[in-house]
Amino acid sequence: MGDIRGFMQYPRKHHTNEPIDERLRHYREFLHVLTEPEIRDQGARCMDCGVPFCHTGCPLGNIIPDWNDLVYRGQWRDALDRLHATNNFPEFTGRVCPAPCEAACVLGINADPVAIKEIEMTIADRGFDEGWIVPEPPAIRTGKKVAVVGSGPAGLAAAQQLNRAGHQVTVFERSDRPGGLLMYGIPDFKLEKSRVWRRIKLIEAEGVEFRTRANVGVNVSVASLRGEYDAILLTGGATEARDLPIPGRDLSGVHFAMEFLPQQNQRNQGDVLPADASIMATGKHVIVIGGGDTGSDCTGTSNRQGAASVTQFELLPQPPDLGHFPRRDQRPAHTPWPYWTMMLRTSSSHEEGCDRHWSVLTKEFRGDDEGNVQSLVTVVIEWYKDDQGRQAFREVEGTEKEWPCQLALLAMGFLGPEKCGAIEELALALDPRGNVKCDADYMSSVEGVFAAGDLRRGQSLVVWAIHEGREAARAVDKHLMGVTHLPSVNAGDFAWR
C-alpha cells in the first residue's frame, strides 16, 4: 500500500446529505460528495492487512485494496479498469449496495472501516465524467443467439458479458422501460434514472437489443424463443410479494409496496397516470408494514409526497443499536466479524421522518362506508423458542391498538418469482423455496434454459444479482462454445473484461 500508516492518520469520512427540509422538496439524489484530496485520503486508509476479507464480503470479489491504492496514488483510469474487471455497474452498487465489504474490512475490527463504497462510487462517476467509459463491442461474433428474459441488474450484467463474448443478445422486458428494479424498484433519490439510462444506452451501443413490453410466456411465447435462440437465460427477479391476508385486506388504500413505488418513478420520468389508478400519500396517515429497504423506500417516497405522518411496523424484535460501525467485541455472537452484522440500521429516509415500531403484528384493516381504509389494528408480540427450538411468537395481552391509516403499504418481502408465464409454460422444477431450481452451471431442469438472479436464489441484493448474471453468462457461454474466457469470481480470474 502507498501509505501504510494512512489508517492511523486519516479518520473515516464520507459524503454528507442535503438538509432534510431541502431534499424533501425533490426526488433527485442529495449527496454532497467528497473532494479529490479527501477521497484520496480515504484510499490511503486501506491497510496492508495481508488477508483482505473485503474480497469475501463482496459477492463480486471486487479487488478492493488495488483500486483503493490506485485512488490514493491518483491513478484514476487504472482504478476504473480494476473496478470494471469484476463489476459491470459500479455506479449502481456505489449507491445502493449496503456494502458488506465494509462490514468485512480488517480495519473495522477495532476502528471505522475503509469507506469502500464511497471510493467505488467516486471512481465510477469520474470514469463517466472523463469519458473513459465507452461502448466495448466485440471484435468477433460467434453466430450464437441468446435471449435474456428480464432487464434488472442480473439480466443487464449477463447481457453485457454474453455480448462481449461475441454472442448476439436480445433482452426481453415486460415493462415499458428496461432496467427492472433499477428503473422501477429503487427511488430516484437513491439512484437517478439518468444513470440507468446511460448504462443501458452503452450496452445497446455494444450490440445488445432491448425489447420492452415483451412479457415472455404472456405476449411472447416461450416456444418462439426456443426456436429462434440457442439459449435462454431467465432473470425475471423475485417479484411475488408476500401478502397479508387479514380482515380488510380488500379495502381501497391497501397496496403492495411495488404498486406504490414504481408509480413515482414513472411520474419522475414524465408519465401521466390515470387519476383512478394513482396511489399517493399526500395528506394521509401512511403505515408501512415491513422494516427492510423496500419499507424504507416507501417512507422516503411518502414523505416527499407530503404524507401527514409515516409509521413503520416490523414483526421482528428491534435489533441492537450499535452505532454506525460496531467493533468486533460489540457484534452479536451469531453475526461476528467479518459477517454482515445484525444491528439497527437507520436510513436517510428514516431520518426524514418516520415513527418505527418493532414486534408488532397487524390484525385487521378497518374502513369507512365507501370501502376506503381508515385505520388498522395491531398487537404487540413477544418472541420465544418452541419445543423444537424454532423461533415463534405469541401476542401480548392488553396491547391491542388502533392506528389512523389512509394508506397502508405492504413491504414484507418477496416469496420468489411469479410462476405464471415462462416458468409455468416450461414446467421448470422449483426448489423448496419456490425459486427456479438449477444445477451448478445455472441450467434449469430444461436443457438450454438457464436462470440467474433473484429468480434463482431468492430476494437478495443488487450486488448479488450482478454476480449471478456474470456467473450465469459464463455458464451459458461454455454451454454454447464448449469453453469460456469470461471471468469468474469463483475461479479468481479477473483479468479479462
C-alpha positions in Angstrom: 0.0 0.0 0.0 1.2 3.5 -0.7 0.7 4.9 2.8 1.0 2.1 5.3 0.1 4.4 8.1 -2.9 6.1 6.4 -5.4 4.3 8.6 -3.8 5.9 11.6 -3.5 9.4 10.1 -6.9 9.9 8.4 -10.3 9.4 10.0 -13.1 7.9 8.0 -15.0 10.4 6.0 -17.9 10.1 3.6 -20.4 12.2 1.7 -22.8 14.5 3.5 -26.5 14.9 2.6 -28.6 17.9 1.8 -30.6 19.2 4.8 -33.8 17.3 5.2 -36.1 20.2 4.5 -34.3 20.8 1.2 -34.1 17.2 -0.1 -37.8 16.5 0.7 -38.7 19.0 -2.0 -37.4 16.9 -4.8 -36.7 13.3 -5.9 -33.1 13.7 -7.0 -30.0 12.3 -5.3 -29.0 14.5 -2.5 -25.3 13.7 -1.9 -22.5 16.2 -1.3 -19.6 14.1 -2.4 -16.0 14.3 -1.2 -13.3 16.3 -2.9 -10.5 14.6 -4.8 -8.0 15.1 -1.9 -10.5 13.8 0.6 -11.2 10.7 -1.4 -7.5 10.1 -1.9 -7.1 10.2 1.9 -9.8 7.6 2.2 -8.0 5.4 -0.2 -4.9 5.8 2.0 -6.8 4.3 4.9 -6.8 0.9 3.2 -4.3 -1.2 5.3 -1.6 -3.6 4.3 -3.8 -6.2 6.1 -2.3 -9.3 4.5 -5.7 -11.1 4.0 -8.2 -8.7 2.6 -11.5 -10.0 3.9 -13.4 -7.3 2.0 -12.9 -9.7 -1.0 -15.0 -12.3 0.6 -17.5 -9.8 1.9 -18.2 -8.6 -1.6 -20.2 -11.2 -3.8 -18.4 -9.9 -6.8 -14.9 -10.4 -5.4 -14.0 -6.8 -6.1 -10.3 -6.3 -5.9 -10.8 -3.5 -3.4 -7.2 -2.9 -2.0 -5.9 -2.5 -5.5 -8.3 0.3 -6.5 -8.1 1.9 -3.1 -4.3 2.2 -3.6 -4.7 3.4 -7.2 -7.0 6.2 -6.0 -4.5 7.2 -3.3 -1.9 7.5 -6.0 -4.1 9.5 -8.3 -4.2 6.7 -11.0 -7.9 7.0 -11.6 -8.1 5.4 -15.0 -6.3 2.3 -13.7 -8.6 2.3 -10.7 -11.6 2.3 -13.0 -10.2 -0.6 -15.1 -9.6 -2.6 -11.9 -13.1 -1.9 -10.7 -14.7 -2.8 -14.0 -12.8 -6.1 -14.1 -15.3 -7.5 -11.6 -18.2 -5.2 -11.6 -20.2 -4.2 -14.6 -22.1 -1.4 -12.9 -20.1 0.3 -10.1 -22.1 3.5 -10.4 -25.2 1.4 -9.2 -23.5 -0.6 -6.4 -21.6 2.5 -5.2 -25.0 4.0 -4.4 -27.5 1.2 -3.5 -25.3 -1.6 -2.1 -25.3 -1.9 1.7 -21.6 -2.6 1.5 -21.0 -6.0 3.1 -17.3 -5.4 2.0 -17.1 -2.7 4.7 -18.5 -5.0 7.3 -15.7 -7.4 6.5 -12.9 -4.8 6.4 -10.0 -5.8 8.6 -9.7 -2.2 9.9 -13.3 -2.5 11.1 -12.2 -5.0 13.8 -11.3 -2.1 16.1 -11.8 1.1 14.1 -14.1 2.6 11.4 -13.7 0.6 8.2 -12.4 2.0 5.0 -15.0 4.0 3.0 -15.0 1.4 0.2 -18.5 2.2 -1.2 -17.7 5.9 -1.3 -14.5 5.3 -3.2 -16.2 2.9 -5.6 -18.9 5.5 -6.4 -16.3 8.2 -7.0 -14.3 6.1 -9.3 -17.3 5.2 -11.4 -18.6 8.8 -11.6 -15.2 10.1 -12.6 -15.0 7.5 -15.3 -18.2 8.9 -16.9 -17.1 12.5 -16.3 -13.8 11.9 -18.0 -15.3 10.0 -20.9 -13.4 6.8 -20.1 -16.5 4.6 -20.0 -17.4 3.9 -23.6 -19.1 1.1 -25.6 -16.9 -2.0 -26.0 -18.5 -4.1 -28.8 -16.9 -7.5 -29.5 -14.4 -7.8 -32.3 -15.8 -11.1 -33.5 -19.4 -12.6 -33.5 -19.9 -16.3 -32.7 -23.1 -16.7 -34.6 -24.9 -17.8 -31.5 -28.1 -16.1 -30.2 -29.1 -15.7 -26.6 -32.4 -14.5 -25.2 -32.2 -12.8 -21.7 -35.6 -12.5 -20.1 -35.6 -9.7 -17.6 -33.5 -6.5 -17.6 -32.7 -5.9 -14.0 -29.1 -6.0 -12.7 -28.8 -9.7 -13.3 -30.1 -9.5 -16.8 -28.1 -6.5 -17.7 -24.8 -7.9 -16.4 -25.4 -11.2 -18.2 -26.4 -9.5 -21.4 -23.2 -7.4 -21.4 -21.0 -10.3 -20.6 -22.5 -12.6 -23.2 -22.4 -9.8 -25.8 -18.7 -9.2 -25.1 -18.1 -12.9 -25.6 -19.4 -12.4 -29.2 -23.0 -13.7 -28.9 -26.0 -11.9 -30.3 -28.1 -11.0 -27.2 -31.7 -9.8 -27.1 -33.1 -8.7 -23.7 -36.9 -9.1 -23.2 -38.5 -6.8 -20.6 -42.2 -6.8 -19.8 -42.3 -3.2 -18.6 -42.3 -0.2 -20.8 -38.7 0.7 -19.9 -35.7 -1.6 -19.4 -33.8 -1.7 -16.1 -36.0 -3.9 -13.8 -35.8 -2.9 -10.2 -33.1 -0.4 -11.1 -35.7 1.5 -13.1 -38.9 0.9 -11.1 -37.9 -0.6 -7.7 -35.4 1.9 -6.4 -36.5 5.5 -5.9 -34.8 8.3 -7.8 -33.4 9.9 -4.7 -31.3 6.8 -4.2 -30.5 6.1 -7.9 -31.4 8.7 -10.5 -32.7 7.0 -13.6 -30.5 9.0 -15.9 -27.7 6.8 -14.6 -29.6 3.7 -15.5 -30.5 5.0 -19.0 -26.8 6.0 -19.6 -25.7 2.4 -18.9 -28.5 0.9 -21.0 -27.6 3.1 -23.9 -23.9 2.0 -23.6 -25.0 -1.7 -23.6 -27.2 -1.0 -26.7 -24.2 0.6 -28.4 -22.2 -2.6 -27.8 -24.8 -4.5 -29.8 -27.4 -5.7 -27.3 -31.1 -5.4 -28.4 -33.7 -4.4 -25.9 -37.4 -5.3 -26.5 -39.8 -3.7 -24.0 -43.5 -4.6 -23.3 -42.4 -8.2 -24.1 -43.8 -10.4 -21.4 -42.3 -13.9 -22.1 -44.9 -16.5 -21.5 -47.7 -14.0 -22.0 -47.5 -12.0 -25.2 -44.2 -13.6 -26.3 -44.3 -17.4 -26.4 -41.5 -19.4 -24.9 -41.8 -21.8 -27.9 -40.9 -18.9 -30.3 -37.8 -18.1 -28.2 -36.7 -21.7 -28.1 -37.0 -21.9 -31.8 -35.1 -18.7 -32.5 -32.3 -18.7 -29.8 -29.6 -21.1 -28.9 -30.0 -20.5 -25.2 -32.5 -18.7 -22.9 -31.5 -17.1 -19.6 -34.3 -16.2 -17.2 -33.5 -13.2 -14.9 -37.0 -12.0 -14.1 -36.4 -11.5 -10.4 -38.4 -12.4 -7.3 -41.5 -10.4 -7.8 -44.2 -12.3 -6.0 -44.8 -10.1 -3.0 -45.7 -11.5 0.4 -49.4 -10.7 1.2 -51.2 -10.0 4.4 -54.5 -12.0 4.3 -56.3 -10.4 7.3 -59.7 -8.8 7.5 -60.0 -5.6 5.5 -57.2 -6.5 3.0 -59.5 -5.7 0.1 -60.2 -2.1 1.2 -59.1 0.7 -1.1 -55.8 2.2 0.1 -54.1 -1.1 1.0 -51.4 -1.8 -1.6 -48.2 -3.7 -2.1 -45.1 -1.5 -2.0 -44.3 -2.4 -5.5 -47.6 -1.0 -6.7 -46.7 2.3 -5.0 -43.0 2.9 -5.7 -42.9 2.4 -9.5 -45.6 5.0 -9.9 -43.5 7.8 -8.5 -40.6 6.7 -10.7 -42.9 6.9 -13.7 -44.1 10.4 -12.7 -40.5 11.5 -12.4 -39.9 10.4 -16.0 -42.8 12.4 -17.2 -45.6 9.8 -17.3 -49.1 10.9 -16.5 -51.0 8.2 -14.6 -54.8 7.8 -14.7 -56.3 9.5 -11.6 -58.3 6.5 -10.7 -55.1 4.3 -10.6 -52.8 6.8 -8.9 -51.6 5.9 -5.4 -50.5 9.0 -3.5 -49.6 9.6 0.2 -50.3 13.3 0.1 -52.1 14.4 3.3 -52.6 10.8 4.5 -51.5 8.9 7.6 -49.3 6.2 6.0 -48.4 3.0 7.6 -45.6 0.8 6.1 -45.7 -2.8 7.1 -42.2 -4.2 6.8 -38.9 -2.9 8.1 -36.5 -3.6 5.3 -35.1 -1.5 2.5 -38.4 -1.6 0.5 -40.2 -0.2 3.5 -37.6 2.5 3.9 -38.1 3.4 0.2 -41.8 3.7 0.9 -41.1 6.0 3.8 -38.8 8.4 1.8 -41.3 8.5 -1.1 -44.3 9.1 1.2 -42.6 12.0 2.9 -41.8 13.6 -0.4 -45.4 13.3 -1.4 -46.4 15.2 1.7 -47.8 12.5 3.9 -49.4 13.7 7.2 -47.4 11.0 9.0 -45.4 7.9 8.3 -45.3 4.9 10.6 -43.4 1.7 10.0 -44.0 -1.7 11.6 -41.7 -4.6 11.8 -42.7 -8.1 13.0 -39.2 -9.0 14.3 -37.7 -7.6 17.5 -35.7 -4.4 17.4 -32.0 -5.3 16.7 -29.3 -3.9 18.9 -28.3 -0.2 18.3 -24.5 -0.5 17.8 -24.0 2.9 16.1 -22.7 3.1 12.6 -19.6 0.8 12.8 -19.6 -1.7 15.7 -16.2 -3.1 16.8 -15.6 -6.8 16.9 -16.4 -7.2 20.6 -19.7 -5.3 20.1 -21.2 -7.5 17.5 -23.8 -10.2 18.3 -22.4 -13.7 18.7 -24.4 -15.1 15.7 -23.0 -12.4 13.3 -19.3 -11.9 14.3 -16.8 -10.1 12.2 -16.4 -10.4 9.2 -20.0 -11.3 8.7 -22.8 -8.8 8.0 -23.8 -7.6 11.4 -27.3 -7.9 12.8 -27.9 -4.4 14.1 -30.3 -1.5 14.0 -29.9 0.5 10.8 -31.4 3.9 10.2 -31.6 5.0 6.6 -31.7 8.6 5.3 -35.4 8.1 4.7 -36.0 7.2 8.3 -34.1 10.3 9.3 -36.6 12.4 7.2 -39.5 11.4 9.5 -40.7 8.0 10.5 -42.2 6.5 13.7 -40.7 3.0 13.8 -42.1 0.1 15.9 -40.8 -3.5 16.3 -42.5 -6.7 17.4 -45.8 -5.5 16.0 -48.4 -7.8 14.4 -51.1 -6.2 12.2 -54.5 -7.9 12.9 -57.1 -6.0 10.9 -57.7 -3.1 8.4 -60.8 -1.1 9.1 -62.6 1.2 6.6 -65.4 3.6 6.0 -68.7 3.1 4.3 -67.2 3.7 0.9 -64.6 0.9 1.3 -61.6 3.1 2.0 -59.1 2.1 4.7 -59.2 4.4 7.7 -57.3 2.6 10.4 -55.6 -0.6 11.3 -55.4 -2.7 14.5 -52.2 -4.1 15.8 -51.0 -6.1 18.8 -47.5 -6.4 20.4 -45.9 -9.8 20.2 -43.1 -11.5 22.1 -40.7 -14.0 20.5 -39.6 -17.3 22.1 -38.3 -20.7 21.1 -40.7 -23.5 20.8 -40.2 -27.1 21.9 -38.2 -27.8 18.7 -36.0 -24.8 19.2 -37.7 -22.8 16.4 -38.5 -19.1 16.7 -42.2 -18.5 17.4 -44.2 -15.6 18.7 -47.3 -15.0 20.9 -49.5 -12.0 21.3 -49.1 -9.9 24.5 -52.4 -9.4 26.2 -53.7 -5.9 26.6 -51.6 -4.4 23.8 -54.2 -4.1 21.1 -54.1 -0.6 19.4 -55.9 1.1 16.6 -53.9 3.4 14.4 -55.2 6.0 11.9 -54.3 5.0 8.4 -55.5 6.1 4.9 -52.7 4.4 3.0 -51.2 1.0 4.0 -48.1 -0.2 2.1 -47.2 -3.9 2.4 -43.4 -4.2 2.2 -42.9 -7.6 3.8 -40.5 -9.1 1.3 -41.0 -11.5 -1.7 -41.8 -15.2 -2.0 -39.8 -15.8 -5.2 -40.5 -15.5 -8.9 -44.0 -15.3 -10.3 -44.9 -18.8 -11.6 -47.3 -17.8 -14.4 -45.7 -17.2 -17.7 -42.3 -18.6 -18.7 -41.8 -20.8 -15.6 -45.2 -22.4 -15.9 -45.0 -22.8 -19.7 -41.6 -24.5 -19.4 -42.7 -26.6 -16.4 -39.5 -25.7 -14.7 -38.5 -27.6 -11.5 -38.6 -25.4 -8.4 -36.6 -25.6 -5.2 -38.3 -25.9 -1.7 -38.4 -22.1 -1.5 -40.2 -21.7 -4.8 -37.2 -20.4 -6.8 -36.2 -21.9 -10.2 -34.0 -25.0 -9.4 -30.7 -25.0 -11.3 -27.6 -27.2 -11.4 -24.1 -25.9 -10.6 -23.9 -24.4 -14.1 -27.1 -22.3 -13.7 -29.1 -24.6 -16.1 -32.7 -25.3 -15.1 -34.4 -28.6 -15.4 -34.9 -27.8 -19.1 -31.9 -28.2 -21.4 -30.7 -24.9 -22.8 -32.7 -22.8 -20.3 -30.7 -21.1 -17.6 -31.7 -18.9 -14.6 -29.9 -16.3 -12.5 -30.5 -13.6 -10.0 -33.4 -13.4 -7.5 -35.4 -15.7 -9.7 -32.8 -18.5 -8.9 -31.6 -17.5 -5.4 -34.5 -15.6 -4.0 -34.8 -12.0 -2.9 -31.3 -10.5 -2.4 -29.0 -7.6 -3.2 -28.2 -5.8 -6.4 -24.6 -6.8 -6.0 -25.6 -10.5 -5.8 -27.8 -10.1 -8.9 -24.8 -8.7 -10.8 -22.7 -11.7 -9.5 -25.4 -14.1 -10.6 -25.6 -12.5 -14.1 -21.9 -12.7 -14.6 -21.6 -16.3 -13.5 -24.6 -17.4 -15.5 -23.2 -15.7 -18.6 -20.0 -17.7 -18.2 -22.1 -20.9 -17.9 -24.2 -20.1 -21.0 -21.0 -19.2 -23.0 -19.4 -22.5 -22.0 -22.6 -24.4 -22.9 -22.7 -22.8 -26.4 -18.9 -22.9 -27.2 -17.5 -25.7 -25.1 -15.1 -23.3 -23.4 -15.4 -19.9 -22.0 -13.0 -17.0 -21.4 -15.4 -15.0 -19.4 -14.1 -14.3 -15.9 -15.5 -15.9 -12.7 -15.2 -14.7 -9.2 -15.2 -18.4 -8.1 -12.1 -19.1 -10.3 -10.4 -15.9 -9.2 -10.0 -14.9 -12.8 -10.5 -11.1 -13.1 -8.1 -10.2 -15.9 -10.5 -10.4 -18.9 -13.1 -7.7 -19.4 
